[in-house]
Amino acid sequence: MSSVVVTGAAKGIGAGIAEAFARAGWSVVAVDRDKAPLEQTASRIGGTVVTLAGDVADRATNDAAVKLAVDRFGGLDAAVGNAGVTLPKLIDETTPEEFDRLFSINVKALMYLAQAAHKALAKSKGSLTVIASKTGLVAQRNSPIYVATKGAAVQLARALALDWAPEGIRVNAVCPGIVDTPMLKQFIDAMPDPAASRREHERAQPLGRLATPAEVASAVLFLATPAAGFITGVALPVDGGFTAE
Ligand SMILES: NC(=O)c1ccc[n+]([C@@H]2O[C@H](COP(=O)([O-])OP(=O)(O)OC[C@H]3O[C@@H](n4cnc5c(N)ncnc54)[C@H](O)[C@@H]3O)[C@@H](O)[C@H]2O)c1
């Protein structure tokens, strides 16, 4: 049975990814700093899901997650760096502490996950997938530091794809458009008219609606399977056509 580590698995896209892998018969190590919702999600999903509560911005959490997969499931076939936070603030309002926090969770944690998983993925000829964003491909207004972290995530995936190709490890980025998750709700609720903002977001997608976490998860699952065996170094938009314009 194949095994995967998924970070940020308590809610939103990460919960969808953990569910998709579990349904496909993978053993899942589900990681999140939010312990109670993580446990609830794991028991809702069923299948073989073990949980690890911790902050991905700590190297130790990533090490422990990979060790759990290796000890419990005999190896690691895929790692998915999904945990992320947003910062809907203009640059003049952004503090150095907020900048550091965003880069720690959205970028440095991906380095820690890659470092923790490298040896095990080399052994399995597995894959690493990072959840970036369409904002890693095209910019968006009002969240400059968030956009910068997602650009970094895309380029980290491309660079690692090159460095790890000789070892047979594939690395890709998935770039979701606007997905209906708690993160989106937080972003929209910070707007002066949340209902109007939601309609605006829906209208801005060529497909005229938001994505579901399951629609992102199916792309992530595909990238981890032998069906995607010659796909590495791509930044795959799952954005309803947004970046086609
Ligand atoms: N929702 C969207 O529209 C959208 C679009 C593009 C990209 N993304 C990206 O997808 C990923 C998931 O987003 P989401 O919308 O599901 O977010 P969410 O806020 O709904 O869920 C994120 C999960 O990650 C966990 N998490 C956050 N920081 C963590 C940390 N330091 N350590 C451990 N766990 C942590 C949270 O507890 C939560 O369970 C993020 O990287 C986000 O930037 C989201």
The ligand as an ORCA input file, in Angstrom:
! r2SCAN-3c Opt
* xyz 0 1
  N      -8.824     28.548     -0.845
  C      -8.315     29.047     -1.947
  O      -9.021     29.737     -2.719
  C      -6.885     28.790     -2.326
  C      -6.484     29.174     -3.602
  C      -5.176     28.947     -3.993
  C      -4.286     28.333     -3.122
  N      -4.705     27.960     -1.874
  C      -3.701     27.323     -1.024
  O      -4.154     26.038     -0.656
  C      -3.659     25.705      0.630
  C      -4.821     25.309      1.526
  O      -5.710     26.420      1.582
  P      -7.183     26.300      2.197
  O      -8.013     27.278      1.465
  O      -7.619     24.896      2.297
  O      -6.872     26.900      3.656
  P      -7.668     26.679      5.035
  O      -7.300     27.829      5.903
  O      -9.086     26.443      4.752
  O      -6.988     25.360      5.598
  C      -5.601     25.356      5.835
  C      -5.256     24.284      6.839
  O      -3.833     24.394      7.083
  C      -3.619     24.408      8.475
  N      -2.408     25.176      8.778
  C      -2.194     26.488      8.537
  N      -0.988     26.842      8.993
  C      -0.433     25.734      9.529
  C       0.798     25.486     10.174
  N       1.690     26.442     10.379
  N       1.068     24.224     10.584
  C       0.160     23.239     10.405
  N      -1.042     23.423      9.835
  C      -1.331     24.670      9.402
  C      -4.871     25.058      9.082
  O      -5.025     24.724     10.458
  C      -5.959     24.481      8.179
  O      -6.449     23.257      8.657
  C      -2.879     26.927      1.125
  O      -1.501     26.747      0.878
  C      -3.445     28.044      0.284
  O      -2.554     29.114      0.153
  C      -5.972     28.181     -1.455
*
